[in-house]
Amino acid sequence: MKGSIGILLRAKQKGYPLSIKTAIQKMLNRNIRLSETVINFALKQAGENPE
């Protein structure tokens, strides 16, 4: 995956303590548009619950 979500996933994989779910929520709050497919994929890759 590329772009900002890809960067977040790589950071998480390298051990940075971050919540992909929180980061995505902050992006959405700033009117950054992400599809549900991308959001669910990212959360699954990060091992986070999509709910």
GUKELO-505426 format. One record per residue: residue number from 1; residue in three letters; x negated, y negated, z of N, C-alpha, C in turn. Coordinates in nm, 4 decimals. Layout:
// residues N
<k: NUM; r: ALA; n_x: X; n_y: Y; n_z: Z; ca_x: X; ca_y: Y; ca_z: Z; c_x: X; c_y: Y; c_z: Z>
...
This chain:
// residues 51
<k: 1; r: MET; n_x: -0.0848; n_y: 0.1168; n_z: 0.0000; ca_x: 0.0000; ca_y: 0.0000; ca_z: 0.0000; c_x: -0.0894; c_y: -0.1231; c_z: 0.0000>
<k: 2; r: LYS; n_x: -0.0480; n_y: -0.2242; n_z: -0.0736; ca_x: -0.1248; ca_y: -0.3476; ca_z: -0.0854; c_x: -0.0531; c_y: -0.4618; c_z: -0.0154>
<k: 3; r: GLY; n_x: -0.1176; n_y: -0.5755; n_z: -0.0124; ca_x: -0.0570; ca_y: -0.6954; ca_z: 0.0441; c_x: -0.0666; c_y: -0.7008; c_z: 0.1954>
<k: 4; r: SER; n_x: 0.0133; n_y: -0.7875; n_z: 0.2529; ca_x: 0.0060; ca_y: -0.8107; ca_z: 0.3971; c_x: 0.0418; c_y: -0.6865; c_z: 0.4780>
<k: 5; r: ILE; n_x: 0.1376; n_y: -0.6081; n_z: 0.4304; ca_x: 0.1740; ca_y: -0.4854; ca_z: 0.5017; c_x: 0.0577; c_y: -0.3864; c_z: 0.4975>
<k: 6; r: GLY; n_x: -0.0075; n_y: -0.3764; n_z: 0.3837; ca_x: -0.1233; ca_y: -0.2880; ca_z: 0.3711; c_x: -0.2359; c_y: -0.3275; c_z: 0.4651>
<k: 7; r: ILE; n_x: -0.2586; n_y: -0.4565; n_z: 0.4785; ca_x: -0.3621; ca_y: -0.5059; ca_z: 0.5702; c_x: -0.3262; c_y: -0.4700; c_z: 0.7139>
<k: 8; r: LEU; n_x: -0.2004; n_y: -0.4877; n_z: 0.7497; ca_x: -0.1566; ca_y: -0.4524; ca_z: 0.8851; c_x: -0.1732; c_y: -0.3032; c_z: 0.9119>
<k: 9; r: LEU; n_x: -0.1373; n_y: -0.2203; n_z: 0.8142; ca_x: -0.1509; ca_y: -0.0754; ca_z: 0.8316; c_x: -0.2974; c_y: -0.0350; c_z: 0.8466>
<k: 10; r: ARG; n_x: -0.3860; n_y: -0.0954; n_z: 0.7667; ca_x: -0.5289; ca_y: -0.0641; ca_z: 0.7784; c_x: -0.5822; c_y: -0.1051; c_z: 0.9149>
<k: 11; r: ALA; n_x: -0.5393; n_y: -0.2207; n_z: 0.9641; ca_x: -0.5833; ca_y: -0.2660; ca_z: 1.0961; c_x: -0.5377; c_y: -0.1685; c_z: 1.2038>
<k: 12; r: LYS; n_x: -0.4138; n_y: -0.1234; n_z: 1.1944; ca_x: -0.3608; ca_y: -0.0277; ca_z: 1.2924; c_x: -0.4402; c_y: 0.1027; c_z: 1.2868>
<k: 13; r: GLN; n_x: -0.4714; n_y: 0.1498; n_z: 1.1651; ca_x: -0.5472; ca_y: 0.2740; ca_z: 1.1487; c_x: -0.6881; c_y: 0.2615; c_z: 1.2054>
<k: 14; r: LYS; n_x: -0.7439; n_y: 0.1403; n_z: 1.2023; ca_x: -0.8789; ca_y: 0.1187; ca_z: 1.2546; c_x: -0.8800; c_y: 0.0972; c_z: 1.4053>
<k: 15; r: GLY; n_x: -0.7616; n_y: 0.1007; n_z: 1.4669; ca_x: -0.7555; ca_y: 0.0943; ca_z: 1.6122; c_x: -0.7176; c_y: -0.0393; c_z: 1.6722>
<k: 16; r: TYR; n_x: -0.6849; n_y: -0.1367; n_z: 1.5899; ca_x: -0.6417; ca_y: -0.2646; ca_z: 1.6452; c_x: -0.5061; c_y: -0.2470; c_z: 1.7133>
<k: 17; r: PRO; n_x: -0.4919; n_y: -0.2994; n_z: 1.8339; ca_x: -0.3666; ca_y: -0.2813; ca_z: 1.9081; c_x: -0.2583; c_y: -0.3781; c_z: 1.8597>
<k: 18; r: LEU; n_x: -0.1830; n_y: -0.3343; n_z: 1.7614; ca_x: -0.0761; ca_y: -0.4195; ca_z: 1.7113; c_x: 0.0468; c_y: -0.3363; c_z: 1.6826>
<k: 19; r: SER; n_x: 0.1586; n_y: -0.4021; n_z: 1.6862; ca_x: 0.2860; ca_y: -0.3386; ca_z: 1.6552; c_x: 0.3264; c_y: -0.3808; c_z: 1.5144>
<k: 20; r: ILE; n_x: 0.3353; n_y: -0.2839; n_z: 1.4260; ca_x: 0.3781; ca_y: -0.3121; ca_z: 1.2894; c_x: 0.5209; c_y: -0.3664; c_z: 1.2918>
<k: 21; r: LYS; n_x: 0.6029; n_y: -0.3093; n_z: 1.3765; ca_x: 0.7431; ca_y: -0.3523; ca_z: 1.3862; c_x: 0.7525; c_y: -0.4997; c_z: 1.4258>
<k: 22; r: THR; n_x: 0.6750; n_y: -0.5411; n_z: 1.5239; ca_x: 0.6745; ca_y: -0.6807; ca_z: 1.5675; c_x: 0.6214; c_y: -0.7715; c_z: 1.4573>
<k: 23; r: ALA; n_x: 0.5152; n_y: -0.7285; n_z: 1.3911; ca_x: 0.4578; ca_y: -0.8087; ca_z: 1.2828; c_x: 0.5583; c_y: -0.8268; c_z: 1.1692>
<k: 24; r: ILE; n_x: 0.6284; n_y: -0.7195; n_z: 1.1342; ca_x: 0.7297; ca_y: -0.7280; ca_z: 1.0284; c_x: 0.8426; c_y: -0.8213; c_z: 1.0709>
<k: 25; r: GLN; n_x: 0.8850; n_y: -0.8122; n_z: 1.1954; ca_x: 0.9924; ca_y: -0.8999; ca_z: 1.2438; c_x: 0.9505; c_y: -1.0463; c_z: 1.2360>
<k: 26; r: LYS; n_x: 0.8256; n_y: -1.0754; n_z: 1.2707; ca_x: 0.7766; ca_y: -1.2133; ca_z: 1.2617; c_x: 0.7743; c_y: -1.2609; c_z: 1.1173>
<k: 27; r: MET; n_x: 0.7366; n_y: -1.1719; n_z: 1.0253; ca_x: 0.7367; ca_y: -1.2073; ca_z: 0.8834; c_x: 0.8788; c_y: -1.2379; c_z: 0.8366>
<k: 28; r: LEU; n_x: 0.9734; n_y: -1.1542; n_z: 0.8748; ca_x: 1.1129; ca_y: -1.1754; ca_z: 0.8355; c_x: 1.1674; c_y: -1.3059; c_z: 0.8938>
<k: 29; r: ASN; n_x: 1.1282; n_y: -1.3375; n_z: 1.0176; ca_x: 1.1717; ca_y: -1.4620; ca_z: 1.0816; c_x: 1.1188; c_y: -1.5850; c_z: 1.0088>
<k: 30; r: ARG; n_x: 1.0074; n_y: -1.5683; n_z: 0.9376; ca_x: 0.9477; ca_y: -1.6784; ca_z: 0.8607; c_x: 0.9913; c_y: -1.6745; c_z: 0.7141>
<k: 31; r: ASN; n_x: 1.1002; n_y: -1.6024; n_z: 0.6896; ca_x: 1.1605; ca_y: -1.5916; ca_z: 0.5560; c_x: 1.0706; c_y: -1.5250; c_z: 0.4527>
<k: 32; r: ILE; n_x: 0.9817; n_y: -1.4378; n_z: 0.4970; ca_x: 0.9052; ca_y: -1.3546; ca_z: 0.4044; c_x: 0.9926; c_y: -1.2347; c_z: 0.3732>
<k: 33; r: ARG; n_x: 1.0199; n_y: -1.2153; n_z: 0.2470; ca_x: 1.1143; ca_y: -1.1111; ca_z: 0.2062; c_x: 1.0429; c_y: -0.9777; c_z: 0.1886>
<k: 34; r: LEU; n_x: 1.0957; n_y: -0.8764; n_z: 0.2549; ca_x: 1.0453; ca_y: -0.7396; ca_z: 0.2448; c_x: 1.1645; c_y: -0.6475; c_z: 0.2253>
<k: 35; r: SER; n_x: 1.1496; n_y: -0.5502; n_z: 0.1374; ca_x: 1.2598; ca_y: -0.4565; ca_z: 0.1150; c_x: 1.2685; c_y: -0.3574; c_z: 0.2309>
<k: 36; r: GLU; n_x: 1.3862; n_y: -0.3016; n_z: 0.2494; ca_x: 1.4055; ca_y: -0.1992; ca_z: 0.3530; c_x: 1.3150; c_y: -0.0795; c_z: 0.3261>
<k: 37; r: THR; n_x: 1.2940; n_y: -0.0478; n_z: 0.1992; ca_x: 1.2070; ca_y: 0.0643; ca_z: 0.1625; c_x: 1.0650; c_y: 0.0397; c_z: 0.2113>
<k: 38; r: VAL; n_x: 1.0133; n_y: -0.0798; n_z: 0.1886; ca_x: 0.8775; ca_y: -0.1147; ca_z: 0.2323; c_x: 0.8689; c_y: -0.1140; c_z: 0.3842>
<k: 39; r: ILE; n_x: 0.9679; n_y: -0.1705; n_z: 0.4494; ca_x: 0.9682; ca_y: -0.1749; ca_z: 0.5956; c_x: 0.9686; c_y: -0.0339; c_z: 0.6536>
<k: 40; r: ASN; n_x: 1.0578; n_y: 0.0503; n_z: 0.6054; ca_x: 1.0665; ca_y: 0.1872; ca_z: 0.6572; c_x: 0.9399; c_y: 0.2662; c_z: 0.6286>
<k: 41; r: PHE; n_x: 0.8814; n_y: 0.2481; n_z: 0.5101; ca_x: 0.7569; ca_y: 0.3164; ca_z: 0.4756; c_x: 0.6455; c_y: 0.2745; c_z: 0.5713>
<k: 42; r: ALA; n_x: 0.6332; n_y: 0.1440; n_z: 0.5938; ca_x: 0.5275; ca_y: 0.0927; ca_z: 0.6809; c_x: 0.5429; c_y: 0.1446; c_z: 0.8233>
<k: 43; r: LEU; n_x: 0.6651; n_y: 0.1428; n_z: 0.8739; ca_x: 0.6878; ca_y: 0.1910; ca_z: 1.0099; c_x: 0.6580; c_y: 0.3398; c_z: 1.0211>
<k: 44; r: LYS; n_x: 0.6954; n_y: 0.4160; n_z: 0.9196; ca_x: 0.6674; ca_y: 0.5597; ca_z: 0.9198; c_x: 0.5170; c_y: 0.5845; c_z: 0.9167>
<k: 45; r: GLN; n_x: 0.4452; n_y: 0.5121; n_z: 0.8318; ca_x: 0.3002; ca_y: 0.5280; ca_z: 0.8222; c_x: 0.2314; c_y: 0.4923; c_z: 0.9540>
<k: 46; r: ALA; n_x: 0.2878; n_y: 0.3961; n_z: 1.0254; ca_x: 0.2296; ca_y: 0.3519; ca_z: 1.1522; c_x: 0.2735; c_y: 0.4381; c_z: 1.2697>
<k: 47; r: GLY; n_x: 0.3680; n_y: 0.5300; n_z: 1.2451; ca_x: 0.4175; ca_y: 0.6142; ca_z: 1.3529; c_x: 0.5110; c_y: 0.5409; c_z: 1.4469>
<k: 48; r: GLU; n_x: 0.5766; n_y: 0.4378; n_z: 1.3954; ca_x: 0.6695; ca_y: 0.3596; ca_z: 1.4765; c_x: 0.8125; c_y: 0.3899; c_z: 1.4340>
<k: 49; r: ASN; n_x: 0.9034; n_y: 0.3746; n_z: 1.5266; ca_x: 1.0446; ca_y: 0.4032; ca_z: 1.5021; c_x: 1.1080; c_y: 0.2902; c_z: 1.4216>
<k: 50; r: PRO; n_x: 1.1712; n_y: 0.3216; n_z: 1.3079; ca_x: 1.2303; ca_y: 0.2161; ca_z: 1.2253; c_x: 1.3576; c_y: 0.1533; c_z: 1.2815>
<k: 51; r: GLU; n_x: 1.4075; n_y: 0.1986; n_z: 1.3934; ca_x: 1.5328; ca_y: 0.1437; ca_z: 1.4479; c_x: 1.5102; c_y: 0.0221; c_z: 1.5317>
